[in-house]
Amino acid sequence: TVLLRGSTRIETIAASSRGFILGGNNGFFSVYEKTDDRKDPYMHIKTFYCGKESFSSICCNHNDEQVVAFSKNCRLLSFPLGSVDMIDEAQAESSFLDIIPGG
């Protein structure tokens, strides 16, 4: 279970071959993977907060190595999903890269 900070809301969800990804306001970004457990079919992997971004849309590439997210500030960002379990929360914001710098 993930507790959302303050007034954080989940705004979008994206399926991946390994599970799903949630995105929201206040930079909320969370990754879940499928398990074989029928009582708990998805395991929480990581939750990050990427500054004050508000994610309105998220998608994964075909091999689940990259995530692309569109924010309500009209930023198109990529994130390395393949190494999500190795990224420290303090490094998370710098892991989101602008696909179109300057907008």
N, C-alpha and C positions, 0 to 999 in steps of 0.2 A: 504494500500500500504506500502510495506517495501522498504526502500532505502538501497542498499548494500553499505558497507563501501569501499572506495578506489577501489582496483582492485579485489574485491570479485566477484566470479562467482558461479552460481548455477551449481552443478555437478551431483546431483541425486535427484530423487523424489520417494516417497513411499506412496502407498495408505494405509489408515487405515479405519476401519469401521466408524469412526467419521469424516474423512476428508483426509488430506494428510500432509506429512512432506517433507520439502526441506532440502538438505544438500549441502555444497559447500566448497570452499577453505577458507583460513583464519578463520577456525573454524565455519563458518556460519551454523546455524541450526534453522529452523523456522517451526512452527506448525500452521495448519489451521483446522477449524472445519466447517462441513456442517451447513447451515442455511435453513430456509424455504423461504427465500427471493429470488425470481426469478431474480431480478436485481443484487443481490450480494450474490451468492450461497455459498460462503465460507467466514468465518470470521477469521481474523488473531488473534491468541491467544498469541503467544510469539515468540520472536527471541532472540537467544543467539549467542555468539561467544565463541567457546571453544579453546582458545589459537590459535595456528597456525596449527591445524589439518586440513586436507583436506579430506572431506568425499567422498568416491567413491561409496559407497553402503549403503543403509539403509533399514531395514525391521522392522515390528511391530509383536508382538506375537498376537495370536488369540483374546485376550480380550483387546488389546490396552493398556495394563498396562506397558509394557516395549518396548523399541526400542533398536535394536542392529545396530551398525554402524561400517563399516570397513573403515579405513583411508588409504590414500596413503602411510603412514608410516608403514603400515602393523599392525596396532593396531586394535583389536576387542574390541569395547566399548559398554557398556549398559547404558541406560538412563531411568529414571522413568517417562514415559509419563503420567501415571495416575495422577500425581501431578504436571504437568508442569505449571499450572496456579499459583501455590504457590511458585515456585522457583524464587528467585531474580536473576537478571543477574549477580550480583557479586558472587553468589553461583553456577552458572551454570557449570563452568568448573569442579568444584569438584564433581558435580553430575554425570559426565561421568566416569564410572568405568571400568577399564581394566578387561575383561573377562579372559584373559590369561596374568597375570602379567609377565613382563619380556619378553613377546613376542613370 
